[in-house]
Amino acid sequence: DDGVWYVPRDTEGNRKKPIWLAAPLHITAISRATDGNGWGFLSEFTDRDGRLKVWAIPAAALGGDGAEWFARLRDMGLRTSTTKGARALLAQYIDSREVKERITSTDRTGWHDGGVFVTPSTTVGPEGAGRLYVFQSESSVEDTLAAGGDFDAWRDGVARRCAGNSRLSFVLSCAFAAPLSNAPGWTGSSTMSGAIRQLRAMPSWPPSRSPRWKAMSTRSWSAASARNVW
Protein backbone atom coordinates (compact mmCIF):
# COMPACT_ATOMS: atom_id res chain seq x y z
CA ASP A 1 0.00 0.00 0.00
CA ASP A 2 1.92 3.00 -1.27
CA GLY A 3 -0.77 5.62 -0.82
CA VAL A 4 -3.80 7.22 -2.42
CA TRP A 5 -3.81 7.32 -6.21
CA TYR A 6 -6.18 8.75 -8.79
CA VAL A 7 -6.56 6.94 -12.09
CA PRO A 8 -7.86 9.29 -14.81
CA ARG A 9 -9.47 8.04 -17.99
CA ASP A 10 -9.58 9.39 -21.48
CA THR A 11 -12.74 10.15 -23.45
CA GLU A 12 -12.98 6.49 -24.48
CA GLY A 13 -12.72 5.20 -20.92
CA ASN A 14 -9.18 3.93 -21.14
CA ARG A 15 -6.96 4.30 -18.10
CA LYS A 16 -4.27 6.93 -18.15
CA LYS A 17 -1.17 7.26 -16.00
CA PRO A 18 -2.07 7.14 -12.26
CA ILE A 19 -1.58 10.31 -10.23
CA TRP A 20 -0.21 10.04 -6.69
CA LEU A 21 -2.21 12.11 -4.18
CA ALA A 22 -1.02 11.16 -0.71
CA ALA A 23 0.59 8.61 1.56
CA PRO A 24 -1.77 5.90 2.91
CA LEU A 25 -4.82 7.60 4.43
CA HIS A 26 -7.53 5.41 5.92
CA ILE A 27 -11.09 6.42 6.83
CA THR A 28 -12.02 4.08 9.68
CA ALA A 29 -15.39 5.50 10.76
CA ILE A 30 -18.07 8.04 9.94
CA SER A 31 -18.73 10.55 12.71
CA ARG A 32 -21.89 12.52 13.53
CA ALA A 33 -23.26 14.38 16.55
CA THR A 34 -26.15 13.12 18.65
CA ASP A 35 -28.54 15.58 16.95
CA GLY A 36 -27.76 14.22 13.48
CA ASN A 37 -25.47 17.11 12.49
CA GLY A 38 -21.71 17.52 12.69
CA TRP A 39 -20.85 14.78 10.20
CA GLY A 40 -17.24 13.91 9.53
CA PHE A 41 -14.68 11.27 8.64
CA LEU A 42 -12.36 9.63 11.17
CA SER A 43 -9.00 9.46 9.41
CA GLU A 44 -5.90 7.51 10.37
CA PHE A 45 -2.38 7.62 8.96
CA THR A 46 1.24 7.46 10.03
CA ASP A 47 3.51 10.47 9.88
CA ARG A 48 7.05 10.53 8.50
CA ASP A 49 8.39 9.13 11.79
CA GLY A 50 5.94 6.23 11.78
CA ARG A 51 3.69 7.62 14.53
CA LEU A 52 -0.03 6.93 14.22
CA LYS A 53 -2.16 10.04 13.76
CA VAL A 54 -5.95 10.21 14.09
CA TRP A 55 -8.15 13.15 13.15
CA ALA A 56 -11.90 13.55 12.65
CA ILE A 57 -12.18 15.63 9.47
CA PRO A 58 -15.40 17.71 9.48
CA ALA A 59 -17.48 17.04 6.38
CA ALA A 60 -18.28 20.76 6.20
CA ALA A 61 -14.59 21.54 5.76
CA LEU A 62 -14.46 19.48 2.58
CA GLY A 63 -17.14 21.70 1.08
CA GLY A 64 -14.93 24.79 1.03
CA ASP A 65 -11.72 25.51 -0.81
CA GLY A 66 -10.00 22.86 1.29
CA ALA A 67 -7.06 24.98 2.35
CA GLU A 68 -7.49 24.53 6.11
CA TRP A 69 -8.16 20.78 6.34
CA PHE A 70 -5.45 20.03 3.75
CA ALA A 71 -2.93 22.16 5.63
CA ARG A 72 -3.91 20.45 8.89
CA LEU A 73 -3.19 17.00 7.46
CA ARG A 74 0.18 18.15 6.20
CA ASP A 75 0.94 19.76 9.57
CA MET A 76 0.17 16.44 11.27
CA GLY A 77 2.73 14.72 9.06
CA LEU A 78 0.77 13.30 6.12
CA ARG A 79 2.76 13.35 2.89
CA THR A 80 0.66 14.75 0.06
CA SER A 81 1.08 15.88 -3.49
CA THR A 82 1.38 19.63 -3.99
CA THR A 83 0.36 19.56 -7.64
CA LYS A 84 -2.63 21.55 -8.87
CA GLY A 85 -5.88 19.69 -8.32
CA ALA A 86 -4.48 17.16 -5.83
CA ARG A 87 -6.36 18.72 -2.92
CA ALA A 88 -9.75 18.48 -4.67
CA LEU A 89 -9.11 14.86 -5.68
CA LEU A 90 -8.08 13.93 -2.13
CA ALA A 91 -11.27 15.53 -0.80
CA GLN A 92 -13.25 13.46 -3.30
CA TYR A 93 -11.48 10.31 -2.09
CA ILE A 94 -12.32 11.05 1.56
CA ASP A 95 -15.93 11.96 0.86
CA SER A 96 -16.55 8.83 -1.21
CA ARG A 97 -15.48 6.33 1.46
CA GLU A 98 -18.30 3.98 2.49
CA VAL A 99 -17.63 2.89 6.07
CA LYS A 100 -20.08 1.00 8.30
CA GLU A 101 -18.46 2.00 11.60
CA ARG A 102 -20.15 4.97 13.31
CA ILE A 103 -18.76 7.20 16.05
CA THR A 104 -20.26 10.19 17.88
CA SER A 105 -18.61 13.54 17.20
CA THR A 106 -18.49 16.39 19.70
CA ASP A 107 -16.93 19.85 19.68
CA ARG A 108 -16.85 19.91 23.49
CA THR A 109 -14.04 18.50 25.60
CA GLY A 110 -14.78 17.03 29.03
CA TRP A 111 -17.29 14.51 30.35
CA HIS A 112 -19.90 12.77 28.21
CA ASP A 113 -22.42 9.98 28.68
CA GLY A 114 -21.02 6.67 29.87
CA GLY A 115 -18.25 8.15 31.99
CA VAL A 116 -16.21 9.13 28.92
CA PHE A 117 -13.78 12.06 29.04
CA VAL A 118 -12.98 13.62 25.65
CA THR A 119 -9.81 15.55 24.86
CA PRO A 120 -8.77 17.03 21.50
CA SER A 121 -6.61 14.01 20.70
CA THR A 122 -8.04 11.05 22.59
CA THR A 123 -10.99 9.67 24.53
CA VAL A 124 -10.65 8.15 27.99
CA GLY A 125 -13.30 5.88 29.42
CA PRO A 126 -14.15 2.44 30.75
CA GLU A 127 -14.26 -0.53 28.41
CA GLY A 128 -17.71 -1.14 27.04
CA ALA A 129 -18.78 2.42 27.84
CA GLY A 130 -21.25 2.25 24.98
CA ARG A 131 -21.29 5.19 22.59
CA LEU A 132 -17.86 6.04 21.22
CA TYR A 133 -16.87 9.70 21.04
CA VAL A 134 -14.36 11.67 19.04
CA PHE A 135 -13.48 15.36 19.29
CA GLN A 136 -14.28 17.15 16.03
CA SER A 137 -13.91 20.85 15.30
CA GLU A 138 -13.49 22.97 12.20
CA SER A 139 -11.02 25.16 14.07
CA SER A 140 -7.71 23.89 15.37
CA VAL A 141 -7.60 23.28 19.14
CA GLU A 142 -4.25 22.82 20.85
CA ASP A 143 -3.97 19.66 22.93
CA THR A 144 -1.55 20.37 25.77
CA LEU A 145 -2.13 17.04 27.51
CA ALA A 146 0.50 14.31 27.72
CA ALA A 147 0.84 11.10 29.71
CA GLY A 148 3.88 10.56 31.90
CA GLY A 149 4.86 7.66 34.11
CA ASP A 150 2.39 5.04 35.33
CA PHE A 151 -0.13 4.67 38.14
CA ASP A 152 2.31 3.06 40.59
CA ALA A 153 4.91 5.79 40.05
CA TRP A 154 2.39 8.58 40.64
CA ARG A 155 1.00 6.86 43.73
CA ASP A 156 4.38 6.11 45.30
CA GLY A 157 6.30 9.17 44.13
CA VAL A 158 3.60 11.83 44.54
CA ALA A 159 0.41 10.85 46.35
CA ARG A 160 2.07 8.85 49.14
CA ARG A 161 4.30 11.81 50.01
CA CYS A 162 1.20 13.91 50.67
CA ALA A 163 -0.19 11.58 53.32
CA GLY A 164 -0.65 13.40 56.61
CA ASN A 165 0.07 16.83 55.11
CA SER A 166 -3.13 18.80 54.58
CA ARG A 167 -1.48 21.48 52.43
CA LEU A 168 0.14 19.05 50.02
CA SER A 169 -3.08 17.02 49.86
CA PHE A 170 -5.02 20.18 49.04
CA VAL A 171 -2.64 21.20 46.25
CA LEU A 172 -2.71 17.71 44.74
CA SER A 173 -6.50 17.62 44.97
CA CYS A 174 -6.71 20.90 43.04
CA ALA A 175 -5.05 19.23 40.07
CA PHE A 176 -7.99 16.82 39.83
CA ALA A 177 -10.72 19.32 40.69
CA ALA A 178 -11.23 20.55 37.11
CA PRO A 179 -12.36 17.29 35.49
CA LEU A 180 -14.15 16.05 38.61
CA SER A 181 -16.13 19.27 39.06
CA ASN A 182 -18.30 18.31 36.09
CA ALA A 183 -18.17 14.53 36.34
CA PRO A 184 -21.37 12.60 35.47
CA GLY A 185 -23.84 12.72 38.33
CA TRP A 186 -22.56 16.01 39.75
CA THR A 187 -24.83 19.03 39.65
CA GLY A 188 -24.37 22.73 40.27
CA SER A 189 -24.16 26.14 38.69
CA SER A 190 -22.57 25.89 35.24
CA THR A 191 -21.17 29.41 35.57
CA MET A 192 -19.64 28.74 38.97
CA SER A 193 -18.37 25.36 37.77
CA GLY A 194 -16.69 27.04 34.82
CA ALA A 195 -15.06 29.70 36.99
CA ILE A 196 -13.78 27.12 39.47
CA ARG A 197 -12.53 24.98 36.59
CA GLN A 198 -10.47 27.84 35.17
CA LEU A 199 -8.96 28.77 38.54
CA ARG A 200 -8.18 25.21 39.56
CA ALA A 201 -6.76 24.18 36.21
CA MET A 202 -3.63 26.26 36.77
CA PRO A 203 -1.79 24.72 39.80
CA SER A 204 -0.69 21.54 38.03
CA TRP A 205 0.78 23.39 35.05
CA PRO A 206 4.14 25.21 34.90
CA PRO A 207 4.02 29.00 34.34
CA SER A 208 5.14 28.68 30.71
CA ARG A 209 2.09 26.55 29.91
CA SER A 210 -0.46 28.06 32.26
CA PRO A 211 -3.47 29.37 30.33
CA ARG A 212 -4.23 33.09 30.16
CA TRP A 213 -7.93 33.86 30.00
CA LYS A 214 -9.50 37.30 29.68
CA ALA A 215 -13.14 36.25 29.45
CA MET A 216 -15.48 33.33 29.97
CA SER A 217 -15.50 32.45 26.27
CA THR A 218 -15.83 29.19 24.39
CA ARG A 219 -12.09 29.12 23.87
CA SER A 220 -11.25 29.55 27.54
CA TRP A 221 -13.89 27.03 28.56
CA SER A 222 -12.47 24.42 26.21
CA ALA A 223 -8.92 25.17 27.28
CA ALA A 224 -9.75 24.79 30.96
CA SER A 225 -11.84 21.65 30.41
CA ALA A 226 -8.98 19.99 28.57
CA ARG A 227 -6.55 20.37 31.46
CA ASN A 228 -5.97 18.22 34.53
CA VAL A 229 -7.28 14.96 33.13
CA TRP A 230 -4.74 12.84 34.95
Disulfide bonds with the S-S distance in Angstrom:
none
